[in-house]
Amino acid sequence: MNKQVSLIFILFIVCTAHAQLPGLRADSIYYQMKKVADWQWTSLETEGWKNPKKDWTSGAMYAGMMAWGKVANDETYYKKLIQVGEDNKWQIGKYRQFADDYCVGQLYSQLYTIYKDPKYIEDFRSLADSIVILPHTESLKWEKGIYTREWAWCDALFMGPPALGYLTEATGDMKYLDCTSKLWWKSTEYLYDKDEHLYYRDSRYFDKKEKNGAKVFWSRGNGWVMGGLVRVLSVMPNNHPDRERFIQLFKDMSAKIASIQQADGSWHASLLDPASYPIKETSGTGFFCYALAWGINQGILPYKKYLAVVNKAWNALTTSVHPDGKLGYVQPQGAAPDKVSYDATDVYGVGAFLLAGSEMLRMVIDQEKNTGMVEIVNATASEKNEKVTVQWASIRSQIKNAKAKRIAVEDAITGQAVPFEYVYDSQNKPVSIEFQTSLTPGGSKIFKIKKS
């Protein structure tokens, strides 16, 4: 990795024996993401916000919108999110130790990493500083308002842990991530069924049964867990003492989730009794697709084993998008499996969809045969026009029979050819290739290097 002052340059040269994902193209994934994101913002601007802008539902949407803003390389989306922060006065919700009320801290911390404005995280950091010094010795049994103080329900593992994890990424202070790990495993020891490799929603569901006699495991609830799990892992250093434990949990849950995917590519509202709610549900499906695709992209899950799973899941999601961009089949707010319809939507479903799309996009590009992938990330608040240099030795070592004058560079999403130049040494041998690119604040671009 070559770091510059203005941007982060990441070169992934891959030489894979796998064929390109059948039926999936980067431009179509990008188009679907834009369509859904734009519909959601238009709906909020014309019909108003169903829930407060500090609400957990909104916080989940922001997670997806941040992922989309980076992919879109269009600061318009970040500006909308900054306006949310301004409207909130950069405050978290009313109940300060209630994970739902500080889910919005994920947004504040991620925006801070780009724009470096201290006010973005001032209130959330104050809350986090109080959380890390609490004893956290109460039982997680669902009584006495425990949910306002501890992560006593599985949904909380998306709301709270990533918020604290991204605060560590923003500030460099590991105490927030260390607290995340401690509290994650407390909740897991209480709510995780080691036989089923799934989480109960909360203690009220320990003894409940579905119509078919199976245990009650809610799709979106476990989607929350897997979404939170990969977001924590994405900011956890490789040398963190608990990282391998998190990865093993992720692998165990991934195997279970893959094994109970329905024929239509989705996961129904009830994971172990899908016939009781026989229609697909997109919020749980979106989080599962996001997590599994992330695992493939990180090399944690084997591509061959999980390709069909994520491919089918993405198809289930995109076939739920209305012609105007509205995402359907989102189960309404609740705490357990429930009915869903084509017209049912909510902002957290959109957040899950956009997170899934961001990882599917990378996977489709990354798995193209005998091709190099170059990602350029502008981690600053200024628009940048930068020169990208890729060493010829790196290209030749991974792209079979690569030769000068026989290489092409293109935008990985649009397929548009990118002009570039060779740099030669004194013996007229190629040393590198160079090309120019522009990025908006917080934006990224992915390029492919391939044989022409």
DRENVOVEX-734438 format. One record per residue (C-alpha): residue in three letters; y, z, x. Coordinates in nm, 3 decimals, always signed. Each point is the difference from the previous one (the first is absolute). Layout:
REM residues N
REC residu      c2      c3      c1
REC    ALA       Y       Z       X
...
This chain:
REM residues 452
REC residu      c2      c3      c1
REC    MET  +0.000  +0.000  +0.000
REC    ASN  +0.338  -0.100  +0.134
REC    LYS  +0.281  +0.213  -0.135
REC    GLN  +0.359  -0.117  +0.010
REC    VAL  +0.313  +0.183  -0.103
REC    SER  +0.046  -0.207  -0.313
REC    LEU  -0.350  -0.067  -0.123
REC    ILE  -0.366  +0.074  +0.039
REC    PHE  -0.217  -0.292  +0.110
REC    ILE  -0.370  +0.021  -0.074
REC    LEU  -0.247  -0.267  +0.109
REC    PHE  -0.338  -0.015  -0.166
REC    ILE  -0.207  -0.285  +0.145
REC    VAL  -0.324  -0.023  -0.193
REC    CYS  -0.303  -0.217  +0.057
REC    THR  -0.228  +0.064  -0.293
REC    ALA  -0.320  -0.163  -0.115
REC    HIS  +0.087  +0.065  -0.363
REC    ALA  +0.124  -0.275  -0.226
REC    GLN  +0.338  +0.024  -0.162
REC    LEU  -0.005  +0.206  -0.319
REC    PRO  -0.122  -0.223  -0.281
REC    GLY  +0.263  -0.081  -0.258
REC    LEU  +0.269  +0.216  +0.159
REC    ARG  +0.315  -0.128  +0.166
REC    ALA  +0.283  +0.195  +0.153
REC    ASP  +0.264  -0.190  -0.196
REC    SER  -0.169  +0.073  -0.334
REC    ILE  -0.025  +0.373  +0.079
REC    TYR  +0.368  +0.003  +0.098
REC    TYR  +0.092  -0.183  -0.321
REC    GLN  -0.192  +0.246  -0.217
REC    MET  +0.164  +0.296  +0.172
REC    LYS  +0.349  -0.144  -0.044
REC    LYS  -0.067  -0.085  -0.362
REC    VAL  -0.114  +0.354  -0.085
REC    ALA  +0.272  +0.173  +0.206
REC    ASP  +0.278  -0.210  -0.152
REC    TRP  -0.128  +0.053  -0.354
REC    GLN  -0.005  +0.375  +0.054
REC    TRP  +0.356  +0.019  +0.132
REC    THR  +0.126  -0.226  -0.279
REC    SER  -0.175  +0.219  -0.257
REC    LEU  +0.155  +0.317  +0.141
REC    GLU  +0.345  -0.156  +0.011
REC    THR  -0.012  -0.141  -0.354
REC    GLU  -0.212  +0.255  -0.188
REC    GLY  +0.075  +0.314  +0.199
REC    TRP  -0.218  +0.251  +0.179
REC    LYS  -0.283  +0.152  -0.202
REC    ASN  -0.011  +0.304  +0.228
REC    PRO  +0.250  +0.161  +0.239
REC    LYS  +0.061  -0.169  +0.334
REC    LYS  -0.131  +0.314  +0.175
REC    ASP  -0.322  -0.008  -0.202
REC    TRP  -0.344  -0.043  +0.154
REC    THR  -0.050  -0.321  -0.197
REC    SER  +0.308  -0.146  +0.164
REC    GLY  -0.102  +0.140  +0.339
REC    ALA  -0.325  -0.194  -0.014
REC    MET  +0.191  -0.317  -0.087
REC    TYR  +0.233  +0.052  +0.296
REC    ALA  -0.300  +0.012  +0.235
REC    GLY  -0.096  -0.350  -0.109
REC    MET  +0.358  -0.126  -0.001
REC    MET  +0.047  +0.116  +0.359
REC    ALA  -0.311  -0.193  +0.101
REC    TRP  +0.128  -0.306  -0.186
REC    GLY  +0.350  +0.026  +0.150
REC    LYS  -0.147  -0.018  +0.349
REC    VAL  -0.217  -0.302  -0.084
REC    ALA  +0.279  -0.175  -0.189
REC    ASN  +0.238  +0.024  +0.299
REC    ASP  +0.277  +0.033  -0.259
REC    GLU  +0.232  +0.301  +0.015
REC    THR  +0.077  -0.039  -0.370
REC    TYR  -0.303  +0.212  -0.083
REC    TYR  +0.091  +0.275  +0.246
REC    LYS  +0.351  +0.008  -0.143
REC    LYS  -0.145  +0.060  -0.346
REC    LEU  -0.199  +0.291  +0.142
REC    ILE  +0.304  +0.137  +0.183
REC    GLN  +0.184  -0.007  -0.332
REC    VAL  -0.283  +0.209  -0.147
REC    GLY  +0.059  +0.254  +0.275
REC    GLU  +0.373  +0.001  -0.067
REC    ASP  -0.061  +0.047  -0.372
REC    ASN  -0.227  +0.294  +0.085
REC    LYS  +0.258  +0.136  +0.246
REC    TRP  -0.298  -0.008  +0.238
REC    GLN  -0.143  +0.304  -0.175
REC    ILE  -0.360  +0.067  -0.092
REC    GLY  -0.105  +0.116  -0.347
REC    LYS  +0.061  +0.329  -0.177
REC    TYR  -0.316  +0.191  +0.097
REC    ARG  +0.025  +0.002  +0.375
REC    GLN  -0.358  +0.085  +0.096
REC    PHE  -0.150  -0.228  -0.268
REC    ALA  -0.143  -0.306  +0.175
REC    ASP  +0.094  -0.231  -0.286
REC    ASP  +0.363  +0.098  +0.052
REC    TYR  +0.006  -0.080  +0.370
REC    CYS  -0.203  -0.322  -0.011
REC    VAL  +0.340  -0.171  +0.022
REC    GLY  +0.023  +0.144  +0.353
REC    GLN  -0.220  -0.290  +0.113
REC    LEU  +0.281  -0.239  -0.088
REC    TYR  +0.270  +0.210  +0.163
REC    SER  -0.194  +0.033  +0.327
REC    GLN  -0.093  -0.367  +0.018
REC    LEU  +0.357  -0.109  -0.060
REC    TYR  +0.118  +0.247  +0.264
REC    THR  -0.226  -0.161  +0.262
REC    ILE  +0.199  -0.322  -0.049
REC    TYR  +0.355  +0.113  -0.075
REC    LYS  +0.011  +0.337  +0.184
REC    ASP  +0.239  +0.159  -0.250
REC    PRO  -0.059  +0.379  +0.016
REC    LYS  +0.091  +0.052  -0.365
REC    TYR  -0.308  -0.197  -0.106
REC    ILE  -0.237  +0.279  +0.107
REC    GLU  +0.221  +0.309  +0.007
REC    ASP  -0.118  +0.150  -0.329
REC    PHE  -0.362  -0.105  +0.036
REC    ARG  -0.020  +0.134  +0.354
REC    SER  +0.139  +0.331  -0.119
REC    LEU  -0.278  +0.018  -0.258
REC    ALA  -0.264  -0.103  +0.255
REC    ASP  +0.119  +0.269  +0.242
REC    SER  -0.067  +0.258  -0.271
REC    ILE  -0.343  -0.141  -0.085
REC    VAL  -0.136  +0.015  +0.356
REC    ILE  +0.064  +0.375  +0.031
REC    LEU  -0.160  +0.103  -0.330
REC    PRO  -0.340  +0.175  +0.021
REC    HIS  -0.175  -0.228  -0.255
REC    THR  -0.267  +0.259  -0.074
REC    GLU  -0.020  -0.033  -0.379
REC    SER  -0.306  -0.128  -0.179
REC    LEU  +0.031  -0.358  -0.126
REC    LYS  -0.148  +0.087  -0.340
REC    TRP  +0.207  -0.168  -0.271
REC    GLU  +0.186  +0.306  -0.127
REC    LYS  +0.326  +0.190  +0.043
REC    GLY  +0.193  -0.319  +0.073
REC    ILE  -0.181  -0.049  +0.333
REC    TYR  +0.088  -0.370  -0.004
REC    THR  +0.366  +0.086  +0.057
REC    ARG  -0.090  +0.164  +0.332
REC    GLU  -0.316  -0.160  +0.137
REC    TRP  -0.187  -0.333  +0.001
REC    ALA  -0.237  +0.117  -0.272
REC    TRP  -0.062  -0.343  -0.159
REC    CYS  -0.119  -0.317  +0.168
REC    ASP  +0.309  -0.205  -0.093
REC    ALA  +0.200  +0.231  +0.224
REC    LEU  -0.171  -0.150  +0.304
REC    PHE  +0.208  -0.313  -0.047
REC    MET  +0.321  +0.180  -0.094
REC    GLY  +0.022  +0.270  +0.269
REC    PRO  -0.190  -0.087  +0.320
REC    PRO  +0.158  -0.342  +0.066
REC    ALA  +0.345  +0.144  -0.067
REC    LEU  -0.048  +0.260  +0.273
REC    GLY  -0.175  -0.253  +0.225
REC    TYR  +0.285  -0.250  -0.018
REC    LEU  +0.242  +0.282  +0.076
REC    THR  -0.187  +0.056  +0.326
REC    GLU  +0.031  -0.373  +0.072
REC    ALA  +0.374  +0.016  -0.074
REC    THR  +0.079  +0.314  +0.200
REC    GLY  -0.273  +0.018  +0.263
REC    ASP  -0.075  +0.359  -0.105
REC    MET  -0.378  +0.043  -0.025
REC    LYS  +0.015  +0.320  -0.204
REC    TYR  +0.028  -0.199  -0.324
REC    LEU  -0.309  -0.208  +0.074
REC    ASP  -0.192  +0.304  +0.121
REC    CYS  +0.081  +0.179  -0.325
REC    THR  -0.110  -0.311  -0.187
REC    SER  -0.339  +0.015  +0.169
REC    LYS  -0.048  +0.369  -0.069
REC    LEU  +0.085  -0.032  -0.370
REC    TRP  -0.195  -0.326  -0.041
REC    TRP  -0.321  +0.169  +0.110
REC    LYS  +0.065  +0.303  -0.217
REC    SER  +0.024  -0.229  -0.305
REC    THR  -0.300  -0.202  +0.114
REC    GLU  -0.223  +0.304  +0.040
REC    TYR  +0.083  +0.092  -0.359
REC    LEU  +0.010  -0.335  -0.183
REC    TYR  -0.230  -0.233  +0.196
REC    ASP  -0.358  -0.051  -0.119
REC    LYS  -0.200  -0.052  +0.320
REC    ASP  -0.291  -0.152  -0.187
REC    GLU  +0.204  -0.258  -0.190
REC    HIS  +0.266  -0.049  +0.270
REC    LEU  +0.267  +0.016  -0.271
REC    TYR  +0.270  +0.248  -0.101
REC    TYR  +0.025  +0.192  -0.324
REC    ARG  +0.344  -0.024  -0.155
REC    ASP  +0.029  +0.383  -0.004
REC    SER  -0.217  +0.305  -0.069
REC    ARG  -0.002  -0.063  -0.375
REC    TYR  -0.231  -0.298  +0.060
REC    PHE  -0.266  +0.173  +0.210
REC    ASP  -0.238  +0.041  -0.294
REC    LYS  +0.110  -0.285  -0.228
REC    LYS  -0.229  -0.297  -0.064
REC    GLU  +0.052  -0.358  -0.113
REC    LYS  -0.181  -0.147  -0.301
REC    ASN  -0.283  -0.115  +0.224
REC    GLY  -0.039  +0.347  +0.150
REC    ALA  +0.170  -0.087  +0.330
REC    LYS  +0.264  +0.213  +0.168
REC    VAL  +0.360  -0.082  -0.085
REC    PHE  +0.168  -0.184  +0.286
REC    TRP  +0.322  -0.176  -0.089
REC    SER  +0.072  -0.340  +0.155
REC    ARG  +0.372  +0.039  +0.058
REC    GLY  -0.047  +0.360  +0.114
REC    ASN  -0.233  -0.112  +0.277
REC    GLY  +0.228  -0.296  +0.061
REC    TRP  +0.280  +0.247  +0.063
REC    VAL  -0.222  +0.173  +0.255
REC    MET  -0.094  -0.317  +0.188
REC    GLY  +0.357  -0.126  -0.005
REC    GLY  +0.124  +0.331  +0.137
REC    LEU  -0.279  +0.009  +0.256
REC    VAL  +0.087  -0.332  +0.162
REC    ARG  +0.372  +0.077  -0.008
REC    VAL  -0.063  +0.322  +0.190
REC    LEU  -0.226  -0.182  +0.246
REC    SER  +0.267  -0.267  +0.052
REC    VAL  +0.237  +0.259  +0.149
REC    MET  -0.260  +0.223  +0.169
REC    PRO  -0.023  -0.044  +0.379
REC    ASN  -0.335  -0.112  +0.138
REC    ASN  -0.029  +0.323  +0.197
REC    HIS  +0.063  +0.231  -0.295
REC    PRO  -0.283  +0.257  -0.010
REC    ASP  -0.072  -0.066  -0.368
REC    ARG  +0.016  -0.378  +0.003
REC    GLU  -0.374  -0.063  +0.031
REC    ARG  -0.064  +0.235  -0.289
REC    PHE  +0.241  -0.199  -0.216
REC    ILE  -0.162  -0.327  +0.107
REC    GLN  -0.348  +0.125  -0.090
REC    LEU  +0.124  +0.105  -0.343
REC    PHE  +0.156  -0.343  -0.042
REC    LYS  -0.324  -0.175  +0.095
REC    ASP  -0.205  +0.216  -0.235
REC    MET  +0.233  -0.058  -0.294
REC    SER  +0.029  -0.371  +0.075
REC    ALA  -0.378  -0.045  -0.009
REC    LYS  -0.020  +0.182  -0.332
REC    ILE  +0.289  -0.189  -0.157
REC    ALA  -0.140  -0.336  +0.112
REC    SER  -0.338  +0.086  -0.149
REC    ILE  +0.140  +0.062  -0.350
REC    GLN  +0.234  -0.299  -0.027
REC    GLN  -0.047  -0.182  -0.330
REC    ALA  -0.104  -0.362  -0.036
REC    ASP  +0.357  -0.099  -0.091
REC    GLY  +0.121  +0.133  +0.337
REC    SER  +0.173  +0.304  -0.142
REC    TRP  -0.076  +0.367  -0.042
REC    HIS  +0.015  +0.119  -0.359
REC    ALA  +0.180  +0.320  -0.096
REC    SER  -0.319  +0.209  +0.027
REC    LEU  -0.174  -0.067  +0.330
REC    LEU  -0.350  +0.120  -0.090
REC    ASP  +0.001  -0.101  -0.366
REC    PRO  +0.181  -0.335  +0.001
REC    ALA  -0.149  -0.097  -0.336
REC    SER  +0.197  +0.279  -0.169
REC    TYR  +0.321  -0.186  +0.088
REC    PRO  -0.128  -0.358  +0.036
REC    ILE  +0.330  -0.165  +0.093
REC    LYS  +0.136  -0.034  +0.353
REC    GLU  +0.276  +0.233  +0.116
REC    THR  +0.251  -0.116  +0.260
REC    SER  +0.161  +0.314  +0.139
REC    GLY  -0.327  +0.142  +0.135
REC    THR  -0.116  -0.347  +0.099
REC    GLY  +0.327  -0.062  +0.184
REC    PHE  -0.028  +0.316  +0.208
REC    PHE  -0.366  -0.070  +0.083
REC    CYS  +0.081  -0.358  +0.102
REC    TYR  +0.287  +0.127  +0.216
REC    ALA  -0.210  +0.261  +0.175
REC    LEU  -0.303  -0.221  +0.064
REC    ALA  +0.208  -0.292  +0.129
REC    TRP  +0.189  +0.240  +0.225
REC    GLY  -0.330  +0.124  +0.137
REC    ILE  -0.106  -0.356  +0.083
REC    ASN  +0.331  -0.074  +0.168
REC    GLN  -0.029  +0.312  +0.213
REC    GLY  -0.354  -0.081  +0.108
REC    ILE  -0.133  +0.314  -0.171
REC    LEU  -0.196  -0.184  -0.270
REC    PRO  -0.219  -0.303  +0.084
REC    TYR  +0.149  -0.325  -0.120
REC    LYS  -0.330  -0.159  -0.101
REC    LYS  -0.104  +0.298  -0.211
REC    TYR  +0.328  +0.048  -0.186
REC    LEU  +0.136  -0.354  -0.024
REC    ALA  -0.154  -0.076  -0.340
REC    VAL  +0.114  +0.338  -0.134
REC    VAL  +0.369  -0.043  +0.080
REC    ASN  -0.005  -0.368  -0.091
REC    LYS  -0.136  +0.078  -0.347
REC    ALA  +0.239  +0.294  -0.037
REC    TRP  +0.302  -0.216  +0.080
REC    ASN  -0.118  -0.257  -0.252
REC    ALA  -0.030  +0.273  -0.263
REC    LEU  +0.358  +0.102  +0.075
REC    THR  +0.159  -0.345  +0.004
REC    THR  -0.173  -0.104  -0.323
REC    SER  +0.167  +0.303  -0.160
REC    VAL  +0.350  -0.134  +0.075
REC    HIS  +0.178  -0.151  -0.301
REC    PRO  +0.168  -0.341  +0.040
REC    ASP  +0.340  +0.173  +0.037
REC    GLY  -0.124  +0.241  +0.272
REC    LYS  -0.078  +0.305  -0.212
REC    LEU  -0.308  +0.184  +0.127
REC    GLY  -0.236  +0.088  -0.283
REC    TYR  -0.304  +0.225  -0.045
REC    VAL  +0.176  +0.303  +0.152
REC    GLN  -0.138  +0.320  -0.153
REC    PRO  +0.282  +0.210  -0.149
REC    GLN  +0.097  +0.328  +0.161
REC    GLY  -0.266  +0.267  -0.032
REC    ALA  -0.249  +0.217  +0.183
REC    ALA  -0.334  -0.160  -0.091
REC    PRO  -0.163  -0.330  -0.095
REC    ASP  +0.158  -0.161  -0.305
REC    LYS  +0.036  -0.329  -0.184
REC    VAL  +0.206  -0.285  +0.140
REC    SER  +0.118  -0.340  -0.121
REC    TYR  +0.130  -0.331  +0.131
REC    ASP  +0.358  +0.094  -0.094
REC    ALA  -0.008  +0.350  +0.151
REC    THR  +0.208  +0.032  +0.315
REC    ASP  +0.180  +0.263  +0.206
REC    VAL  +0.184  +0.013  +0.328
REC    TYR  -0.274  +0.179  +0.195
REC    GLY  -0.235  -0.289  -0.077
REC    VAL  +0.254  -0.237  +0.151
REC    GLY  +0.023  +0.222  +0.308
REC    ALA  -0.378  -0.018  +0.043
REC    PHE  +0.002  -0.379  -0.049
REC    LEU  +0.264  -0.054  +0.268
REC    LEU  -0.173  +0.230  +0.247
REC    ALA  -0.323  -0.192  -0.057
REC    GLY  +0.176  -0.332  +0.045
REC    SER  +0.158  +0.105  +0.328
REC    GLU  -0.342  +0.070  +0.150
REC    MET  -0.171  -0.301  -0.156
REC    LEU  +0.270  -0.222  +0.147
REC    ARG  -0.060  +0.130  +0.350
REC    MET  -0.377  -0.025  -0.039
REC    VAL  +0.005  -0.362  -0.110
REC    ILE  +0.214  -0.096  +0.300
REC    ASP  -0.183  +0.221  +0.249
REC    GLN  -0.344  -0.135  -0.085
REC    GLU  +0.079  -0.371  +0.044
REC    LYS  -0.238  -0.147  +0.252
REC    ASN  +0.107  -0.055  +0.361
REC    THR  +0.365  +0.081  -0.069
REC    GLY  +0.253  +0.234  +0.152
REC    MET  +0.214  +0.219  -0.225
REC    VAL  +0.340  +0.118  +0.115
REC    GLU  +0.193  +0.255  -0.205
REC    ILE  +0.367  +0.066  +0.069
REC    VAL  +0.149  +0.314  -0.152
REC    ASN  +0.369  +0.085  -0.003
REC    ALA  +0.006  +0.379  +0.000
REC    THR  +0.380  +0.022  -0.009
REC    ALA  +0.278  -0.011  -0.259
REC    SER  +0.152  -0.318  +0.148
REC    GLU  -0.093  -0.359  -0.060
REC    LYS  -0.157  -0.146  +0.312
REC    ASN  -0.043  -0.346  +0.145
REC    GLU  -0.250  +0.041  +0.281
REC    LYS  -0.199  -0.200  +0.251
REC    VAL  -0.376  +0.059  -0.017
REC    THR  -0.208  -0.048  +0.314
REC    VAL  -0.380  -0.031  -0.011
REC    GLN  -0.186  -0.010  +0.330
REC    TRP  -0.215  -0.310  +0.052
REC    ALA  -0.280  +0.205  +0.151
REC    SER  -0.030  +0.194  -0.325
REC    ILE  -0.021  -0.321  -0.200
REC    ARG  -0.262  -0.159  +0.226
REC    SER  -0.217  +0.311  +0.016
REC    GLN  -0.046  +0.007  -0.373
REC    ILE  +0.054  -0.350  -0.140
REC    LYS  -0.292  -0.210  +0.116
REC    ASN  +0.092  -0.298  +0.218
REC    ALA  +0.373  +0.053  -0.050
REC    LYS  +0.200  -0.259  +0.194
REC    ALA  +0.368  -0.060  +0.062
REC    LYS  +0.148  -0.258  -0.236
REC    ARG  -0.286  +0.075  -0.240
REC    ILE  +0.137  +0.318  -0.158
REC    ALA  +0.199  +0.046  -0.320
REC    VAL  +0.195  +0.296  -0.134
REC    GLU  +0.063  +0.044  -0.371
REC    ASP  +0.128  +0.255  -0.248
REC    ALA  -0.321  +0.164  -0.120
REC    ILE  +0.119  +0.031  -0.359
REC    THR  +0.179  -0.328  -0.065
REC    GLY  -0.192  -0.217  +0.247
REC    GLN  +0.330  -0.136  +0.129
REC    ALA  -0.012  -0.124  +0.359
REC    VAL  +0.200  +0.209  +0.248
REC    PRO  +0.162  -0.180  +0.297
REC    PHE  -0.091  +0.154  +0.335
REC    GLU  +0.022  -0.071  +0.371
REC    TYR  -0.239  +0.037  +0.290
REC    VAL  +0.103  +0.196  +0.305
REC    TYR  -0.157  -0.135  +0.323
REC    ASP  -0.045  +0.147  +0.345
REC    SER  +0.085  -0.172  +0.328
REC    GLN  -0.329  -0.191  -0.011
REC    ASN  +0.075  -0.134  -0.346
REC    LYS  -0.260  +0.222  -0.165
REC    PRO  +0.087  +0.164  -0.334
REC    VAL  +0.091  +0.367  +0.023
REC    SER  +0.101  +0.069  -0.359
REC    ILE  +0.142  -0.146  -0.318
REC    GLU  +0.334  +0.101  -0.153
REC    PHE  +0.155  -0.038  -0.343
REC    GLN  +0.287  +0.145  -0.201
REC    THR  -0.016  +0.199  -0.321
REC    SER  +0.239  +0.195  -0.220
REC    LEU  -0.076  +0.322  -0.183
REC    THR  +0.186  +0.207  -0.252
REC    PRO  +0.023  +0.380  +0.041
REC    GLY  -0.348  +0.149  -0.030
REC    GLY  -0.150  -0.344  -0.051
REC    SER  -0.297  -0.166  +0.161
REC    LYS  -0.143  -0.346  +0.054
REC    ILE  -0.350  -0.112  +0.088
REC    PHE  -0.067  -0.315  +0.199
REC    LYS  -0.323  -0.183  +0.077
REC    ILE  -0.076  -0.165  +0.332
REC    LYS  -0.268  -0.266  -0.033
REC    LYS  -0.122  -0.328  +0.137
REC    SER  +0.217  -0.286  -0.112
